[in-house]
Amino acid sequence: MSLQLWVVIVLMAVLLGLLAVVRMRRARQVFDDITRVDRPAHSGIREHPRDELAHARAQARHARTEPVRHRRHG
């Protein structure tokens, strides 16, 4: 019984090690892609779609420029 437990522990350790190696290789590829110096300064896409944060900021700016029309209760 003790031998079976050690076999399971060793197999789990090997699988965990393989998983770590695969994830670190992917992380290295992403890091190399981010830090690559020889890539062009901008992509060929001329108009980038607006993200949600930029859209929310534009709406907030627009809301500040409009006159305040709050009704007072009381």
mmCIF file of the N, C-alpha and C atoms, coordinates in Angstrom:
data_MODEL
# 
_entry.id   MODEL 
# 
loop_
_atom_site.group_PDB 
_atom_site.id 
_atom_site.type_symbol 
_atom_site.label_atom_id 
_atom_site.label_alt_id 
_atom_site.label_comp_id 
_atom_site.label_asym_id 
_atom_site.label_entity_id 
_atom_site.label_seq_id 
_atom_site.pdbx_PDB_ins_code 
_atom_site.Cartn_x 
_atom_site.Cartn_y 
_atom_site.Cartn_z 
_atom_site.occupancy 
_atom_site.B_iso_or_equiv 
_atom_site.pdbx_formal_charge 
_atom_site.auth_seq_id 
_atom_site.auth_comp_id 
_atom_site.auth_asym_id 
_atom_site.auth_atom_id 
_atom_site.pdbx_PDB_model_num 
ATOM 1   N N  . MET A 1 1  ? 0.820   -1.188 0.000   1.00 0.00 ? 1  MET A N  1 
ATOM 2   C CA . MET A 1 1  ? 0.000   0.000  0.000   1.00 0.00 ? 1  MET A CA 1 
ATOM 3   C C  . MET A 1 1  ? 0.865   1.252  0.000   1.00 0.00 ? 1  MET A C  1 
ATOM 4   N N  . SER A 1 2  ? 1.954   1.217  0.736   1.00 0.00 ? 2  SER A N  1 
ATOM 5   C CA . SER A 1 2  ? 2.839   2.368  0.823   1.00 0.00 ? 2  SER A CA 1 
ATOM 6   C C  . SER A 1 2  ? 3.503   2.652  -0.525  1.00 0.00 ? 2  SER A C  1 
ATOM 7   N N  . LEU A 1 3  ? 3.838   1.582  -1.241  1.00 0.00 ? 3  LEU A N  1 
ATOM 8   C CA . LEU A 1 3  ? 4.468   1.738  -2.543  1.00 0.00 ? 3  LEU A CA 1 
ATOM 9   C C  . LEU A 1 3  ? 3.501   2.406  -3.528  1.00 0.00 ? 3  LEU A C  1 
ATOM 10  N N  . GLN A 1 4  ? 2.236   2.056  -3.486  1.00 0.00 ? 4  GLN A N  1 
ATOM 11  C CA . GLN A 1 4  ? 1.245   2.656  -4.373  1.00 0.00 ? 4  GLN A CA 1 
ATOM 12  C C  . GLN A 1 4  ? 1.090   4.151  -4.102  1.00 0.00 ? 4  GLN A C  1 
ATOM 13  N N  . LEU A 1 5  ? 1.140   4.518  -2.841  1.00 0.00 ? 5  LEU A N  1 
ATOM 14  C CA . LEU A 1 5  ? 1.040   5.922  -2.488  1.00 0.00 ? 5  LEU A CA 1 
ATOM 15  C C  . LEU A 1 5  ? 2.223   6.706  -3.046  1.00 0.00 ? 5  LEU A C  1 
ATOM 16  N N  . TRP A 1 6  ? 3.410   6.155  -2.957  1.00 0.00 ? 6  TRP A N  1 
ATOM 17  C CA . TRP A 1 6  ? 4.588   6.829  -3.487  1.00 0.00 ? 6  TRP A CA 1 
ATOM 18  C C  . TRP A 1 6  ? 4.526   6.944  -5.009  1.00 0.00 ? 6  TRP A C  1 
ATOM 19  N N  . VAL A 1 7  ? 3.987   5.930  -5.659  1.00 0.00 ? 7  VAL A N  1 
ATOM 20  C CA . VAL A 1 7  ? 3.845   5.980  -7.115  1.00 0.00 ? 7  VAL A CA 1 
ATOM 21  C C  . VAL A 1 7  ? 2.894   7.114  -7.509  1.00 0.00 ? 7  VAL A C  1 
ATOM 22  N N  . VAL A 1 8  ? 1.793   7.230  -6.787  1.00 0.00 ? 8  VAL A N  1 
ATOM 23  C CA . VAL A 1 8  ? 0.841   8.302  -7.071  1.00 0.00 ? 8  VAL A CA 1 
ATOM 24  C C  . VAL A 1 8  ? 1.484   9.669  -6.820  1.00 0.00 ? 8  VAL A C  1 
ATOM 25  N N  . ILE A 1 9  ? 2.225   9.805  -5.742  1.00 0.00 ? 9  ILE A N  1 
ATOM 26  C CA . ILE A 1 9  ? 2.884   11.075 -5.428  1.00 0.00 ? 9  ILE A CA 1 
ATOM 27  C C  . ILE A 1 9  ? 3.900   11.431 -6.507  1.00 0.00 ? 9  ILE A C  1 
ATOM 28  N N  . VAL A 1 10 ? 4.680   10.469 -6.956  1.00 0.00 ? 10 VAL A N  1 
ATOM 29  C CA . VAL A 1 10 ? 5.680   10.726 -7.998  1.00 0.00 ? 10 VAL A CA 1 
ATOM 30  C C  . VAL A 1 10 ? 5.003   11.105 -9.313  1.00 0.00 ? 10 VAL A C  1 
ATOM 31  N N  . LEU A 1 11 ? 3.926   10.410 -9.674  1.00 0.00 ? 11 LEU A N  1 
ATOM 32  C CA . LEU A 1 11 ? 3.209   10.747 -10.908 1.00 0.00 ? 11 LEU A CA 1 
ATOM 33  C C  . LEU A 1 11 ? 2.622   12.151 -10.843 1.00 0.00 ? 11 LEU A C  1 
ATOM 34  N N  . MET A 1 12 ? 2.064   12.515 -9.709  1.00 0.00 ? 12 MET A N  1 
ATOM 35  C CA . MET A 1 12 ? 1.515   13.860 -9.560  1.00 0.00 ? 12 MET A CA 1 
ATOM 36  C C  . MET A 1 12 ? 2.619   14.914 -9.646  1.00 0.00 ? 12 MET A C  1 
ATOM 37  N N  . ALA A 1 13 ? 3.768   14.634 -9.060  1.00 0.00 ? 13 ALA A N  1 
ATOM 38  C CA . ALA A 1 13 ? 4.882   15.577 -9.124  1.00 0.00 ? 13 ALA A CA 1 
ATOM 39  C C  . ALA A 1 13 ? 5.383   15.744 -10.559 1.00 0.00 ? 13 ALA A C  1 
ATOM 40  N N  . VAL A 1 14 ? 5.444   14.638 -11.292 1.00 0.00 ? 14 VAL A N  1 
ATOM 41  C CA . VAL A 1 14 ? 5.879   14.700 -12.688 1.00 0.00 ? 14 VAL A CA 1 
ATOM 42  C C  . VAL A 1 14 ? 4.874   15.498 -13.514 1.00 0.00 ? 14 VAL A C  1 
ATOM 43  N N  . LEU A 1 15 ? 3.593   15.244 -13.324 1.00 0.00 ? 15 LEU A N  1 
ATOM 44  C CA . LEU A 1 15 ? 2.570   15.983 -14.062 1.00 0.00 ? 15 LEU A CA 1 
ATOM 45  C C  . LEU A 1 15 ? 2.599   17.468 -13.712 1.00 0.00 ? 15 LEU A C  1 
ATOM 46  N N  . LEU A 1 16 ? 2.791   17.780 -12.460 1.00 0.00 ? 16 LEU A N  1 
ATOM 47  C CA . LEU A 1 16 ? 2.880   19.177 -12.039 1.00 0.00 ? 16 LEU A CA 1 
ATOM 48  C C  . LEU A 1 16 ? 4.110   19.847 -12.651 1.00 0.00 ? 16 LEU A C  1 
ATOM 49  N N  . GLY A 1 17 ? 5.220   19.123 -12.692 1.00 0.00 ? 17 GLY A N  1 
ATOM 50  C CA . GLY A 1 17 ? 6.438   19.656 -13.314 1.00 0.00 ? 17 GLY A CA 1 
ATOM 51  C C  . GLY A 1 17 ? 6.247   19.905 -14.805 1.00 0.00 ? 17 GLY A C  1 
ATOM 52  N N  . LEU A 1 18 ? 5.600   18.963 -15.500 1.00 0.00 ? 18 LEU A N  1 
ATOM 53  C CA . LEU A 1 18 ? 5.334   19.147 -16.927 1.00 0.00 ? 18 LEU A CA 1 
ATOM 54  C C  . LEU A 1 18 ? 4.405   20.334 -17.177 1.00 0.00 ? 18 LEU A C  1 
ATOM 55  N N  . LEU A 1 19 ? 3.410   20.476 -16.344 1.00 0.00 ? 19 LEU A N  1 
ATOM 56  C CA . LEU A 1 19 ? 2.504   21.607 -16.473 1.00 0.00 ? 19 LEU A CA 1 
ATOM 57  C C  . LEU A 1 19 ? 3.250   22.925 -16.271 1.00 0.00 ? 19 LEU A C  1 
ATOM 58  N N  . ALA A 1 20 ? 4.133   22.963 -15.296 1.00 0.00 ? 20 ALA A N  1 
ATOM 59  C CA . ALA A 1 20 ? 4.913   24.174 -15.040 1.00 0.00 ? 20 ALA A CA 1 
ATOM 60  C C  . ALA A 1 20 ? 5.823   24.495 -16.232 1.00 0.00 ? 20 ALA A C  1 
ATOM 61  N N  . VAL A 1 21 ? 6.435   23.485 -16.813 1.00 0.00 ? 21 VAL A N  1 
ATOM 62  C CA . VAL A 1 21 ? 7.322   23.697 -17.962 1.00 0.00 ? 21 VAL A CA 1 
ATOM 63  C C  . VAL A 1 21 ? 6.544   24.254 -19.149 1.00 0.00 ? 21 VAL A C  1 
ATOM 64  N N  . VAL A 1 22 ? 5.378   23.681 -19.406 1.00 0.00 ? 22 VAL A N  1 
ATOM 65  C CA . VAL A 1 22 ? 4.566   24.149 -20.528 1.00 0.00 ? 22 VAL A CA 1 
ATOM 66  C C  . VAL A 1 22 ? 4.126   25.589 -20.307 1.00 0.00 ? 22 VAL A C  1 
ATOM 67  N N  . ARG A 1 23 ? 3.691   25.916 -19.106 1.00 0.00 ? 23 ARG A N  1 
ATOM 68  C CA . ARG A 1 23 ? 3.239   27.277 -18.827 1.00 0.00 ? 23 ARG A CA 1 
ATOM 69  C C  . ARG A 1 23 ? 4.395   28.279 -18.886 1.00 0.00 ? 23 ARG A C  1 
ATOM 70  N N  . MET A 1 24 ? 5.568   27.890 -18.423 1.00 0.00 ? 24 MET A N  1 
ATOM 71  C CA . MET A 1 24 ? 6.720   28.795 -18.464 1.00 0.00 ? 24 MET A CA 1 
ATOM 72  C C  . MET A 1 24 ? 7.200   29.011 -19.896 1.00 0.00 ? 24 MET A C  1 
ATOM 73  N N  . ARG A 1 25 ? 7.098   27.998 -20.742 1.00 0.00 ? 25 ARG A N  1 
ATOM 74  C CA . ARG A 1 25 ? 7.475   28.187 -22.141 1.00 0.00 ? 25 ARG A CA 1 
ATOM 75  C C  . ARG A 1 25 ? 6.539   29.178 -22.810 1.00 0.00 ? 25 ARG A C  1 
ATOM 76  N N  . ARG A 1 26 ? 5.247   29.069 -22.517 1.00 0.00 ? 26 ARG A N  1 
ATOM 77  C CA . ARG A 1 26 ? 4.274   30.000 -23.083 1.00 0.00 ? 26 ARG A CA 1 
ATOM 78  C C  . ARG A 1 26 ? 4.512   31.413 -22.549 1.00 0.00 ? 26 ARG A C  1 
ATOM 79  N N  . ALA A 1 27 ? 4.812   31.517 -21.266 1.00 0.00 ? 27 ALA A N  1 
ATOM 80  C CA . ALA A 1 27 ? 5.086   32.832 -20.681 1.00 0.00 ? 27 ALA A CA 1 
ATOM 81  C C  . ALA A 1 27 ? 6.330   33.447 -21.321 1.00 0.00 ? 27 ALA A C  1 
ATOM 82  N N  . ARG A 1 28 ? 7.321   32.634 -21.601 1.00 0.00 ? 28 ARG A N  1 
ATOM 83  C CA . ARG A 1 28 ? 8.533   33.128 -22.240 1.00 0.00 ? 28 ARG A CA 1 
ATOM 84  C C  . ARG A 1 28 ? 8.246   33.638 -23.648 1.00 0.00 ? 28 ARG A C  1 
ATOM 85  N N  . GLN A 1 29 ? 7.390   32.920 -24.390 1.00 0.00 ? 29 GLN A N  1 
ATOM 86  C CA . GLN A 1 29 ? 7.022   33.362 -25.732 1.00 0.00 ? 29 GLN A CA 1 
ATOM 87  C C  . GLN A 1 29 ? 6.290   34.706 -25.683 1.00 0.00 ? 29 GLN A C  1 
ATOM 88  N N  . VAL A 1 30 ? 5.389   34.859 -24.739 1.00 0.00 ? 30 VAL A N  1 
ATOM 89  C CA . VAL A 1 30 ? 4.657   36.115 -24.600 1.00 0.00 ? 30 VAL A CA 1 
ATOM 90  C C  . VAL A 1 30 ? 5.610   37.239 -24.226 1.00 0.00 ? 30 VAL A C  1 
ATOM 91  N N  . PHE A 1 31 ? 6.518   36.977 -23.287 1.00 0.00 ? 31 PHE A N  1 
ATOM 92  C CA . PHE A 1 31 ? 7.485   37.994 -22.877 1.00 0.00 ? 31 PHE A CA 1 
ATOM 93  C C  . PHE A 1 31 ? 8.373   38.402 -24.049 1.00 0.00 ? 31 PHE A C  1 
ATOM 94  N N  . ASP A 1 32 ? 8.848   37.432 -24.815 1.00 0.00 ? 32 ASP A N  1 
ATOM 95  C CA . ASP A 1 32 ? 9.682   37.748 -25.973 1.00 0.00 ? 32 ASP A CA 1 
ATOM 96  C C  . ASP A 1 32 ? 8.906   38.557 -27.006 1.00 0.00 ? 32 ASP A C  1 
ATOM 97  N N  . ASP A 1 33 ? 7.635   38.237 -27.172 1.00 0.00 ? 33 ASP A N  1 
ATOM 98  C CA . ASP A 1 33 ? 6.818   38.988 -28.123 1.00 0.00 ? 33 ASP A CA 1 
ATOM 99  C C  . ASP A 1 33 ? 6.628   40.430 -27.665 1.00 0.00 ? 33 ASP A C  1 
ATOM 100 N N  . ILE A 1 34 ? 6.442   40.634 -26.375 1.00 0.00 ? 34 ILE A N  1 
ATOM 101 C CA . ILE A 1 34 ? 6.243   41.980 -25.843 1.00 0.00 ? 34 ILE A CA 1 
ATOM 102 C C  . ILE A 1 34 ? 7.518   42.801 -25.949 1.00 0.00 ? 34 ILE A C  1 
ATOM 103 N N  . THR A 1 35 ? 8.658   42.194 -25.659 1.00 0.00 ? 35 THR A N  1 
ATOM 104 C CA . THR A 1 35 ? 9.916   42.935 -25.600 1.00 0.00 ? 35 THR A CA 1 
ATOM 105 C C  . THR A 1 35 ? 10.689  42.922 -26.913 1.00 0.00 ? 35 THR A C  1 
ATOM 106 N N  . ARG A 1 36 ? 10.099  42.402 -27.979 1.00 0.00 ? 36 ARG A N  1 
ATOM 107 C CA . ARG A 1 36 ? 10.795  42.360 -29.273 1.00 0.00 ? 36 ARG A CA 1 
ATOM 108 C C  . ARG A 1 36 ? 10.983  43.785 -29.780 1.00 0.00 ? 36 ARG A C  1 
ATOM 109 N N  . VAL A 1 37 ? 12.218  44.141 -30.103 1.00 0.00 ? 37 VAL A N  1 
ATOM 110 C CA . VAL A 1 37 ? 12.559  45.507 -30.505 1.00 0.00 ? 37 VAL A CA 1 
ATOM 111 C C  . VAL A 1 37 ? 12.364  45.724 -31.998 1.00 0.00 ? 37 VAL A C  1 
ATOM 112 N N  . ASP A 1 38 ? 12.515  44.704 -32.802 1.00 0.00 ? 38 ASP A N  1 
ATOM 113 C CA . ASP A 1 38 ? 12.509  44.871 -34.249 1.00 0.00 ? 38 ASP A CA 1 
ATOM 114 C C  . ASP A 1 38 ? 11.118  44.903 -34.866 1.00 0.00 ? 38 ASP A C  1 
ATOM 115 N N  . ARG A 1 39 ? 10.059  44.962 -34.076 1.00 0.00 ? 39 ARG A N  1 
ATOM 116 C CA . ARG A 1 39 ? 8.712   45.011 -34.651 1.00 0.00 ? 39 ARG A CA 1 
ATOM 117 C C  . ARG A 1 39 ? 8.388   46.442 -35.072 1.00 0.00 ? 39 ARG A C  1 
ATOM 118 N N  . PRO A 1 40 ? 7.452   46.630 -35.979 1.00 0.00 ? 40 PRO A N  1 
ATOM 119 C CA . PRO A 1 40 ? 7.099   47.983 -36.422 1.00 0.00 ? 40 PRO A CA 1 
ATOM 120 C C  . PRO A 1 40 ? 6.469   48.788 -35.292 1.00 0.00 ? 40 PRO A C  1 
ATOM 121 N N  . ALA A 1 41 ? 6.582   50.113 -35.417 1.00 0.00 ? 41 ALA A N  1 
ATOM 122 C CA . ALA A 1 41 ? 6.088   50.995 -34.364 1.00 0.00 ? 41 ALA A CA 1 
ATOM 123 C C  . ALA A 1 41 ? 4.576   50.933 -34.240 1.00 0.00 ? 41 ALA A C  1 
ATOM 124 N N  . HIS A 1 42 ? 3.871   50.809 -35.341 1.00 0.00 ? 42 HIS A N  1 
ATOM 125 C CA . HIS A 1 42 ? 2.414   50.691 -35.282 1.00 0.00 ? 42 HIS A CA 1 
ATOM 126 C C  . HIS A 1 42 ? 1.969   49.609 -36.252 1.00 0.00 ? 42 HIS A C  1 
ATOM 127 N N  . SER A 1 43 ? 0.807   49.090 -36.006 1.00 0.00 ? 43 SER A N  1 
ATOM 128 C CA . SER A 1 43 ? 0.309   48.036 -36.876 1.00 0.00 ? 43 SER A CA 1 
ATOM 129 C C  . SER A 1 43 ? -0.300  48.644 -38.136 1.00 0.00 ? 43 SER A C  1 
ATOM 130 N N  . GLY A 1 44 ? -0.667  47.811 -39.070 1.00 0.00 ? 44 GLY A N  1 
ATOM 131 C CA . GLY A 1 44 ? -1.244  48.274 -40.323 1.00 0.00 ? 44 GLY A CA 1 
ATOM 132 C C  . GLY A 1 44 ? -2.696  48.681 -40.192 1.00 0.00 ? 44 GLY A C  1 
ATOM 133 N N  . ILE A 1 45 ? -3.289  48.464 -39.059 1.00 0.00 ? 45 ILE A N  1 
ATOM 134 C CA . ILE A 1 45 ? -4.690  48.830 -38.861 1.00 0.00 ? 45 ILE A CA 1 
ATOM 135 C C  . ILE A 1 45 ? -4.774  50.342 -38.705 1.00 0.00 ? 45 ILE A C  1 
ATOM 136 N N  . ARG A 1 46 ? -5.604  50.981 -39.495 1.00 0.00 ? 46 ARG A N  1 
ATOM 137 C CA . ARG A 1 46 ? -5.665  52.437 -39.457 1.00 0.00 ? 46 ARG A CA 1 
ATOM 138 C C  . ARG A 1 46 ? -6.583  52.956 -38.371 1.00 0.00 ? 46 ARG A C  1 
ATOM 139 N N  . GLU A 1 47 ? -7.695  52.299 -38.192 1.00 0.00 ? 47 GLU A N  1 
ATOM 140 C CA . GLU A 1 47 ? -8.626  52.773 -37.185 1.00 0.00 ? 47 GLU A CA 1 
ATOM 141 C C  . GLU A 1 47 ? -8.831  51.665 -36.164 1.00 0.00 ? 47 GLU A C  1 
ATOM 142 N N  . HIS A 1 48 ? -8.412  51.942 -34.957 1.00 0.00 ? 48 HIS A N  1 
ATOM 143 C CA . HIS A 1 48 ? -8.562  50.957 -33.898 1.00 0.00 ? 48 HIS A CA 1 
ATOM 144 C C  . HIS A 1 48 ? -9.954  51.088 -33.298 1.00 0.00 ? 48 HIS A C  1 
ATOM 145 N N  . PRO A 1 49 ? -10.599 49.973 -32.998 1.00 0.00 ? 49 PRO A N  1 
ATOM 146 C CA . PRO A 1 49 ? -11.896 50.069 -32.343 1.00 0.00 ? 49 PRO A CA 1 
ATOM 147 C C  . PRO A 1 49 ? -11.730 50.617 -30.930 1.00 0.00 ? 49 PRO A C  1 
ATOM 148 N N  . ARG A 1 50 ? -12.694 51.404 -30.497 1.00 0.00 ? 50 ARG A N  1 
ATOM 149 C CA . ARG A 1 50 ? -12.607 52.011 -29.171 1.00 0.00 ? 50 ARG A CA 1 
ATOM 150 C C  . ARG A 1 50 ? -12.921 50.963 -28.123 1.00 0.00 ? 50 ARG A C  1 
ATOM 151 N N  . ASP A 1 51 ? -12.179 50.990 -27.099 1.00 0.00 ? 51 ASP A N  1 
ATOM 152 C CA . ASP A 1 51 ? -12.453 50.048 -26.022 1.00 0.00 ? 51 ASP A CA 1 
ATOM 153 C C  . ASP A 1 51 ? -13.479 50.644 -25.071 1.00 0.00 ? 51 ASP A C  1 
ATOM 154 N N  . GLU A 1 52 ? -13.939 49.853 -24.149 1.00 0.00 ? 52 GLU A N  1 
ATOM 155 C CA . GLU A 1 52 ? -14.999 50.278 -23.249 1.00 0.00 ? 52 GLU A CA 1 
ATOM 156 C C  . GLU A 1 52 ? -14.570 51.437 -22.353 1.00 0.00 ? 52 GLU A C  1 
ATOM 157 N N  . LEU A 1 53 ? -13.325 51.424 -21.895 1.00 0.00 ? 53 LEU A N  1 
ATOM 158 C CA . LEU A 1 53 ? -12.848 52.490 -21.021 1.00 0.00 ? 53 LEU A CA 1 
ATOM 159 C C  . LEU A 1 53 ? -12.815 53.828 -21.762 1.00 0.00 ? 53 LEU A C  1 
ATOM 160 N N  . ALA A 1 54 ? -12.333 53.820 -22.986 1.00 0.00 ? 54 ALA A N  1 
ATOM 161 C CA . ALA A 1 54 ? -12.305 55.056 -23.763 1.00 0.00 ? 54 ALA A CA 1 
ATOM 162 C C  . ALA A 1 54 ? -13.725 55.555 -24.029 1.00 0.00 ? 54 ALA A C  1 
ATOM 163 N N  . HIS A 1 55 ? -14.636 54.637 -24.276 1.00 0.00 ? 55 HIS A N  1 
ATOM 164 C CA . HIS A 1 55 ? -16.021 55.025 -24.497 1.00 0.00 ? 55 HIS A CA 1 
ATOM 165 C C  . HIS A 1 55 ? -16.624 55.651 -23.230 1.00 0.00 ? 55 HIS A C  1 
ATOM 166 N N  . ALA A 1 56 ? -16.359 55.051 -22.087 1.00 0.00 ? 56 ALA A N  1 
ATOM 167 C CA . ALA A 1 56 ? -16.873 55.592 -20.821 1.00 0.00 ? 56 ALA A CA 1 
ATOM 168 C C  . ALA A 1 56 ? -16.271 56.961 -20.524 1.00 0.00 ? 56 ALA A C  1 
ATOM 169 N N  . ARG A 1 57 ? -14.999 57.145 -20.819 1.00 0.00 ? 57 ARG A N  1 
ATOM 170 C CA . ARG A 1 57 ? -14.365 58.453 -20.598 1.00 0.00 ? 57 ARG A CA 1 
ATOM 171 C C  . ARG A 1 57 ? -14.963 59.513 -21.508 1.00 0.00 ? 57 ARG A C  1 
ATOM 172 N N  . ALA A 1 58 ? -15.243 59.154 -22.755 1.00 0.00 ? 58 ALA A N  1 
ATOM 173 C CA . ALA A 1 58 ? -15.849 60.114 -23.678 1.00 0.00 ? 58 ALA A CA 1 
ATOM 174 C C  . ALA A 1 58 ? -17.247 60.499 -23.210 1.00 0.00 ? 58 ALA A C  1 
ATOM 175 N N  . GLN A 1 59 ? -18.002 59.531 -22.715 1.00 0.00 ? 59 GLN A N  1 
ATOM 176 C CA . GLN A 1 59 ? -19.332 59.842 -22.201 1.00 0.00 ? 59 GLN A CA 1 
ATOM 177 C C  . GLN A 1 59 ? -19.240 60.742 -20.974 1.00 0.00 ? 59 GLN A C  1 
ATOM 178 N N  . ALA A 1 60 ? -18.273 60.495 -20.095 1.00 0.00 ? 60 ALA A N  1 
ATOM 179 C CA . ALA A 1 60 ? -18.113 61.322 -18.897 1.00 0.00 ? 60 ALA A CA 1 
ATOM 180 C C  . ALA A 1 60 ? -17.725 62.744 -19.282 1.00 0.00 ? 60 ALA A C  1 
ATOM 181 N N  . ARG A 1 61 ? -16.851 62.898 -20.269 1.00 0.00 ? 61 ARG A N  1 
ATOM 182 C CA . ARG A 1 61 ? -16.475 64.226 -20.738 1.00 0.00 ? 61 ARG A CA 1 
ATOM 183 C C  . ARG A 1 61 ? -17.678 64.955 -21.317 1.00 0.00 ? 61 ARG A C  1 
ATOM 184 N N  . HIS A 1 62 ? -18.473 64.228 -22.082 1.00 0.00 ? 62 HIS A N  1 
ATOM 185 C CA . HIS A 1 62 ? -19.659 64.819 -22.689 1.00 0.00 ? 62 HIS A CA 1 
ATOM 186 C C  . HIS A 1 62 ? -20.662 65.230 -21.609 1.00 0.00 ? 62 HIS A C  1 
ATOM 187 N N  . ALA A 1 63 ? -20.801 64.437 -20.574 1.00 0.00 ? 63 ALA A N  1 
ATOM 188 C CA . ALA A 1 63 ? -21.744 64.744 -19.497 1.00 0.00 ? 63 ALA A CA 1 
ATOM 189 C C  . ALA A 1 63 ? -21.300 65.981 -18.724 1.00 0.00 ? 63 ALA A C  1 
ATOM 190 N N  . ARG A 1 64 ? -19.995 66.192 -18.582 1.00 0.00 ? 64 ARG A N  1 
ATOM 191 C CA . ARG A 1 64 ? -19.509 67.371 -17.848 1.00 0.00 ? 64 ARG A CA 1 
ATOM 192 C C  . ARG A 1 64 ? -19.703 68.651 -18.639 1.00 0.00 ? 64 ARG A C  1 
ATOM 193 N N  . THR A 1 65 ? -19.721 68.574 -19.966 1.00 0.00 ? 65 THR A N  1 
ATOM 194 C CA . THR A 1 65 ? -19.844 69.789 -20.764 1.00 0.00 ? 65 THR A CA 1 
ATOM 195 C C  . THR A 1 65 ? -21.289 70.254 -20.892 1.00 0.00 ? 65 THR A C  1 
ATOM 196 N N  . GLU A 1 66 ? -22.246 69.360 -20.664 1.00 0.00 ? 66 GLU A N  1 
ATOM 197 C CA . GLU A 1 66 ? -23.649 69.766 -20.740 1.00 0.00 ? 66 GLU A CA 1 
ATOM 198 C C  . GLU A 1 66 ? -24.046 70.513 -19.474 1.00 0.00 ? 66 GLU A C  1 
ATOM 199 N N  . PRO A 1 67 ? -24.985 71.461 -19.588 1.00 0.00 ? 67 PRO A N  1 
ATOM 200 C CA . PRO A 1 67 ? -25.435 72.180 -18.393 1.00 0.00 ? 67 PRO A CA 1 
ATOM 201 C C  . PRO A 1 67 ? -26.172 71.239 -17.441 1.00 0.00 ? 67 PRO A C  1 
ATOM 202 N N  . VAL A 1 68 ? -26.066 71.545 -16.176 1.00 0.00 ? 68 VAL A N  1 
ATOM 203 C CA . VAL A 1 68 ? -26.691 70.709 -15.162 1.00 0.00 ? 68 VAL A CA 1 
ATOM 204 C C  . VAL A 1 68 ? -28.171 71.034 -15.109 1.00 0.00 ? 68 VAL A C  1 
ATOM 205 N N  . ARG A 1 69 ? -29.009 70.042 -15.261 1.00 0.00 ? 69 ARG A N  1 
ATOM 206 C CA . ARG A 1 69 ? -30.456 70.225 -15.255 1.00 0.00 ? 69 ARG A CA 1 
ATOM 207 C C  . ARG A 1 69 ? -31.079 69.285 -14.214 1.00 0.00 ? 69 ARG A C  1 
ATOM 208 N N  . HIS A 1 70 ? -30.721 69.467 -12.991 1.00 0.00 ? 70 HIS A N  1 
ATOM 209 C CA . HIS A 1 70 ? -31.283 68.639 -11.947 1.00 0.00 ? 70 HIS A CA 1 
ATOM 210 C C  . HIS A 1 70 ? -32.517 69.322 -11.348 1.00 0.00 ? 70 HIS A C  1 
ATOM 211 N N  . ARG A 1 71 ? -33.515 68.536 -11.072 1.00 0.00 ? 71 ARG A N  1 
ATOM 212 C CA . ARG A 1 71 ? -34.685 69.080 -10.385 1.00 0.00 ? 71 ARG A CA 1 
ATOM 213 C C  . ARG A 1 71 ? -34.489 68.956 -8.888  1.00 0.00 ? 71 ARG A C  1 
ATOM 214 N N  . ARG A 1 72 ? -34.854 69.969 -8.206  1.00 0.00 ? 72 ARG A N  1 
ATOM 215 C CA . ARG A 1 72 ? -34.741 69.917 -6.752  1.00 0.00 ? 72 ARG A CA 1 
ATOM 216 C C  . ARG A 1 72 ? -36.043 69.427 -6.161  1.00 0.00 ? 72 ARG A C  1 
ATOM 217 N N  . HIS A 1 73 ? -35.937 68.534 -5.250  1.00 0.00 ? 73 HIS A N  1 
ATOM 218 C CA . HIS A 1 73 ? -37.116 67.994 -4.593  1.00 0.00 ? 73 HIS A CA 1 
ATOM 219 C C  . HIS A 1 73 ? -37.222 68.608 -3.209  1.00 0.00 ? 73 HIS A C  1 
ATOM 220 N N  . GLY A 1 74 ? -38.437 68.861 -2.788  1.00 0.00 ? 74 GLY A N  1 
ATOM 221 C CA . GLY A 1 74 ? -38.548 69.304 -1.417  1.00 0.00 ? 74 GLY A CA 1 
ATOM 222 C C  . GLY A 1 74 ? -39.470 70.371 -1.268  1.00 0.00 ? 74 GLY A C  1 
# 
